[in-house]
Amino acid sequence: MVGRVPVPAATIVGRDRLTEAIVEIVLGNRVVTLTGVGGVGKTCLAIEAAGRLTDRFSDGVWMIELAPVGDPDSVPDAIANALGVAPQGDGAVIDAVADAVAGRRMLLVLDNCEHVTHATASAIQRILDRSPTPHVLATSRESLWVAGEQRVSVSPLGVDGGTDSDAAALFVERARAARLGFEIDDPATADAVIEICRTLDGLPLAIEHAAARMASMSAIELRDRLEHRFRLLTGADHRPERQRTLERMVAWSYDLLGDGERHVLMAASVFAGGFDLAGLVELTDSADEVDVLTLLDALVHRSLVVADHRAGATRYRLLETIRQFANDRLAVDGDGETLRDRHAALFGRTTAARWERWNGPGWRPASDWVETELSNLRVAFRWSLERGDLDVATDVAAHAALIGAPAQLFETVTWAEELLGAATRADVARLPRLYTGAGFACFSGRPVSAAEHAHTATELEARPGYDPCEPGLAMFVEALARVYSGDLDRYVELAERVARLPGSARAYGLPAYVDGLQASGRNEEAVALSEESVAAARDLGNPFWIAYALWTAGLAHANTDVERALAAWNEGVDVVQQHRVDFFEGFLARDAARVHATAGEPDVALDLFATAIESFQHAGNIAQLIITVALVPAVFEQLGRLDAAATLCAAITREPASIDHVPELVDLVVRLEASLGQDEATRCTTAGSELDLNAAATYARKQIEIIRAELAQARTDEPPGGLSRREFQVLRLIADGLSTREIAGRLFISAKTADHHIQHIYTKIAVSNRAAATRWAIDHGVSGDATT
């Protein structure tokens, strides 16, 4: 016998490790099946692995193509024909094949077995039972369930990593074959290629079809037309019939399904971003969960549904290409509207139920659920709004915003804002909740309208016939919106009213009141209430309010007792990290940065400002991003980076709220103009005026990165006298005449730790008191200016 393996038509991309793994698995197992969705590259991998195995099988490697075999009974004949085995008398063909390969060291590669799985499995079993020497490598969209079968699931190419991803590498290589000189040097083309690969789920066949289009269009033009992927993406005539278009590739799998499996697949296609078994059962309107699970299991094994077990509870998803195909079939089937109505109603009910458990220990699970189901919530909101089902639309938008805004999912707030007009005209019962959710727009740079929305919610709650929100929550949201629009007095007034309410309202009313008091200069009152506010939040058990209370408690103490402020903020950081209350990460970092900057540690402040800017920028918290960026120019000035300070000032003062919240910017601009001179100040102002908020934040982070690198380089020089870097800071403060307690406050350490550092300094420089240490510092050129 002589093996016959086709020469690969093109180089395989991004599969080297997987190919090597398959080679090793085939050598160690008698039957191996490569499984995966159509177009994922199973055949290419099998051919590549077979080519590398030719020297390991002395009797040859044989390729047997089963796709053209329409009748399961013809599988043995197809194998026999490929191997050149003639039937023997009246015996079964497969027995003749088994006899012919018995005792031979050979590899049979059976390609595309999914439509004849049972017949193929039976044939393989007969061959393996007859002799221990032959090996089989099969490709199928589902497992063959042969005894001893080793399954290798072939996943799509990776799409993470931008233009360095395996999917993008395949696209570029195939595009260059279609159009000489194709490159992705310009950002627009690179972004288009990345998006094409993501949209096509990293499926190699789909990517190759897409890349072939580069002969007649640009990547940008293709990207903008991918909603028509099934008409647009076609391959060359030399491909097998089932692979000549993307639609035929998926239809090949779909046509193999039974009616029940097709119904479940189409129901699954209504979900966006994934689903769980309970949701699928509801959409199929089945009374038998086990029946649905059985059908779903079949779809998983056929590689049409992906099962993700990482979160503990299994979550399922469809590749977008499969989902769109099933959606198209759903439109033809005529059952689409019913399934989408059920989907919207499901997410309306569930979001409202999640909100009921949000304000307490259930905060994290509710927030996680909204984040996980954001795509489904978006689809449910749009569908119910278009259908005019405003009760469902309100349930989705209102509760998604109430849960989502504190989780920094500010898109949900825009849904609430968009729905206000229609829901008000329809006079839906949960209108107060919708208006409260819309009030969170204060974080997205719309404080005036946000305050009006939250105020309307409070008014509606006083009328009969409406479902209220949490007690005092609408008034609390209005208070936030008022302070973001510059009305501090109204903020304090509303916060105090919420703080005086009984029950859960104290958990957010008291921290807001503490914040308002300290911002108004009533620091003693703020400090007096700070412990009570933290206790109220702890009693409720909602980690979001606990982090909020610790943050405002730190603000209350920051002007008088830095150690207590930092202790509160450090505890707040623990809560943020333990419960992933990412909303307050930026707040805590930003205000700790302010304290460090005031204390003469601008390098520490820069690290914290960078964290805060990144947090607010990533979350889209516009209001806090403006405040944070507005605080950075003063630190740049402190470090002598006047041009960076002036440029950032010019950028951020374009945002009116920056002056409202950081009024010292006005004096800073005047100082910078005087220090830089007219020409340099004008240059910086011109450069800064071209930056929008996002660009200004990015500029600030870049400058911080540069300064931090330079400071790190400067620290490579060892301080005199064998002192550590911290001891050197303490010595400077001694030379400034600060007491031990003052040094502790300046460096945010305990007085005991400060005294410990001082005693170490005395030992290292061989002195016995402060006066001698000061003289030593002067003699060794250690400046007494702590801000140097």
Number of C-alpha atoms within 10 A of each C-alpha: 14 11 18 18 19 12 9 13 7 9 11 15 16 16 16 13 9 14 20 13 13 22 20 13 17 20 15 12 14 19 26 25 30 25 27 25 27 28 22 22 22 26 21 20 21 24 20 23 22 28 17 13 19 18 11 15 18 15 18 21 27 24 23 21 18 21 16 11 16 11 10 15 12 16 25 21 19 18 24 21 14 16 20 12 18 13 16 11 8 6 9 12 22 22 17 19 25 22 16 17 22 18 14 18 16 24 28 25 27 23 21 24 25 22 22 21 20 16 18 24 18 16 20 23 16 16 23 20 10 16 15 13 16 22 24 21 29 28 29 25 28 25 25 28 14 19 12 11 18 20 19 18 17 20 17 20 24 18 23 15 11 18 18 12 17 22 30 30 19 21 27 22 17 23 24 16 15 16 16 10 9 17 13 16 8 8 9 11 17 19 16 19 28 23 19 27 30 20 20 22 23 27 24 25 23 30 29 21 23 27 30 22 21 22 14 10 12 15 24 16 13 22 20 12 11 16 12 11 22 18 11 17 22 21 21 12 10 8 10 13 15 18 22 18 24 25 20 16 20 21 16 16 19 18 11 14 16 10 10 13 19 19 18 20 26 25 26 28 28 27 27 19 18 21 21 15 18 11 17 23 20 16 23 21 14 12 10 10 15 12 13 21 16 13 18 23 16 16 21 20 19 23 24 24 23 20 20 13 10 8 7 7 10 12 16 20 21 24 21 16 19 25 22 19 19 25 19 14 16 21 12 10 11 10 14 19 14 11 22 19 17 19 25 29 22 18 24 25 14 16 25 21 14 20 22 16 14 19 21 18 14 16 24 20 13 23 25 15 16 23 17 14 20 19 15 20 27 19 19 28 29 17 19 22 20 11 12 14 17 20 20 24 27 28 28 30 34 33 31 36 34 30 28 25 25 19 23 23 21 21 18 28 30 16 23 31 23 13 20 19 11 14 23 16 8 14 14 19 19 23 26 27 30 33 32 35 33 33 36 33 31 26 23 20 22 17 23 18 19 29 29 17 26 30 22 19 28 24 12 20 20 11 10 9 12 16 15 23 24 14 17 26 23 30 26 28 28 32 31 28 30 23 21 24 23 16 14 17 16 17 26 23 14 22 29 22 17 25 23 14 14 11 13 22 22 29 29 26 29 30 32 26 30 32 27 28 25 22 16 13 11 14 20 14 14 26 22 14 17 25 16 18 29 25 17 22 27 17 15 19 18 20 24 27 26 26 30 28 32 29 29 30 32 30 29 30 23 22 12 14 13 24 20 18 25 24 16 24 26 18 17 27 22 14 21 21 12 10 15 18 25 20 21 24 22 25 24 27 23 29 24 25 28 23 23 21 21 15 18 18 22 23 20 16 25 26 17 21 28 25 20 27 27 18 22 25 19 11 19 19 23 19 22 26 28 27 20 27 28 28 24 28 26 25 24 23 18 18 16 12 15 23 21 20 27 30 25 29 28 24 26 28 20 16 17 11 20 23 18 16 20 16 12 14 20 12 9 17 20 11 14 21 19 11 13 15 10 11 10 16 21 16 13 22 20 15 15 24 17 14 19 14 19 14 14 23 26 18 19 25 22 13 19 22 15 12 17 16 12 11 12 12 10 10 11 8 8 12 15 14 14 12 16 15 13 12 19 20 20 24 28 23 23 22 22 15 15 15 15 20 15 15 25 20 19 21 21 20 15 15 17 12 12 23 17 12 19 21 15 15 23 16 10 12 16 13 16 12 12 16 13 15 21 22 14 18 21 14 10 11 10 19 17 18 11 18 16 12
